[in-house]
Amino acid sequence: MKNPLKNINWNILSRGDKVIWAMMVLLLIVSLLGVISTGTIKEVNVWSVIIKYMRDILITIVVMYVAYLIPYDYYRKAAIWSIFIVIPLLLWAHFSGTKISGQDAGRWVKILGFSFQPSGLALISMVMYTAVYMERYYMDKDSHKPWERWLLRLWLPIMAMFGLIVIHNLSTGIIFIATYYTLLFLAGFNWRQTC
């Protein structure tokens, strides 16, 4: 039986964007501090919290590596389809959100016994969708000049997600919309079209 570890390209850490790797390590360290402080507040065993955190980090690194192996063309297609998945999930959460600890949590949905927040998926979907739109925008700016096309292609789906998020979770809604405008700013999009 072949060893699957031999097929892994271990040189991945020497390639790629060093700034992204550094930011990932920094975020992991900062999140570890948050996990430790949460464990002490709840008066639980800090080491059990750290072990669970390390397990989650390992899963995350595996998922990141798998995502790295997927050709970026698939992400373009996934970005478009993600809108048609995320908006119905946000609607589902809005109209029949799961109750967490007896409180109405319209931002949660439960599928196959797992509870999650569609707003987290919406943030990823928005980033991917906006990136795909901006790529197409720069390839053919003239096709995006009429405001109706810009409104229907980018603003409407993003604002639909934002509206469904901000109703139940103001802080996540602010992060969502701030990330959206930051992406447009960094991409050099015409600011008169972003309002």
C-alpha positions, -999 to 999 in steps of 0.1 A, spaced: 0 0 0 14 34 -10 20 60 16 -3 90 8 21 113 27 46 109 -1 23 126 -25 20 157 -5 40 186 -17 58 197 15 74 226 -3 41 245 -2 54 266 28 84 278 8 61 290 -20 32 313 -21 26 346 -6 47 350 26 24 378 38 -6 355 37 12 328 56 24 353 82 -12 367 86 -26 332 90 -1 324 118 -8 358 135 -46 352 133 -41 317 148 -21 331 177 -46 358 184 -75 334 182 -56 310 206 -55 339 232 -93 343 228 -99 306 232 -77 305 264 -95 335 279 -129 319 271 -119 287 288 -109 305 319 -141 325 321 -162 294 319 -141 278 345 -134 247 324 -101 228 319 -80 252 298 -60 222 284 -91 205 271 -100 238 254 -65 241 238 -66 204 226 -100 210 209 -86 242 194 -55 224 181 -78 197 165 -98 225 148 -66 241 136 -54 208 121 -87 203 103 -85 239 90 -49 234 77 -61 202 58 -90 221 44 -67 250 33 -44 225 16 -72 208 -3 -85 243 -13 -50 251 -25 -50 220 -48 -83 230 -65 -78 250 -97 -90 286 -94 -115 282 -123 -137 261 -101 -138 290 -76 -152 312 -103 -181 288 -109 -186 282 -72 -188 320 -66 -218 324 -89 -236 293 -75 -229 302 -39 -253 332 -42 -281 308 -51 -273 287 -20 -265 313 6 -296 336 1 -321 307 6 -301 296 37 -303 332 50 -341 332 43 -344 299 60 -326 312 91 -347 343 90 -381 326 90 -373 294 109 -341 300 128 -331 275 155 -334 284 191 -301 283 210 -302 281 248 -339 291 248 -333 323 229 -345 331 194 -315 328 172 -327 337 137 -292 336 124 -288 298 130 -300 269 110 -298 232 118 -290 206 91 -284 169 98 -279 177 135 -254 204 129 -261 241 138 -244 268 119 -247 304 109 -254 310 72 -239 345 77 -205 330 78 -210 313 45 -225 346 32 -193 364 40 -172 339 20 -197 339 -8 -197 377 -10 -159 379 -12 -157 353 -39 -186 368 -59 -173 403 -56 -138 391 -68 -154 374 -98 -174 405 -106 -144 428 -104 -124 405 -127 -152 407 -153 -155 444 -147 -118 450 -156 -120 427 -186 -149 447 -201 -157 479 -183 -181 491 -209 -205 463 -203 -208 473 -166 -214 511 -172 -252 512 -173 -262 514 -137 -290 489 -142 -264 462 -150 -243 471 -120 -273 471 -98 -286 437 -109 -252 419 -112 -235 431 -80 -253 454 -57 -287 436 -55 -274 401 -45 -249 416 -20 -274 439 -4 -300 411 -2 -275 391 18 -266 421 39 -302 428 47 -309 393 58 -278 393 80 -282 427 97 -317 420 108 -305 394 133 -268 403 138 -258 439 136 -221 433 142 -218 406 115 -238 428 91 -213 457 97 -183 434 91 -200 420 60 -207 454 44 -173 469 55 -155 439 39 -176 445 7 -167 482 4 -131 474 13 -129 449 -15 -143 475 -40 -119 501 -27 -89 478 -30 -100 468 -65 -102 505 -76 -139 503 -84 -157 536 -93 -168 550 -59 -198 568 -75 -212 534 -83 -209 519 -48 -235 541 -31 
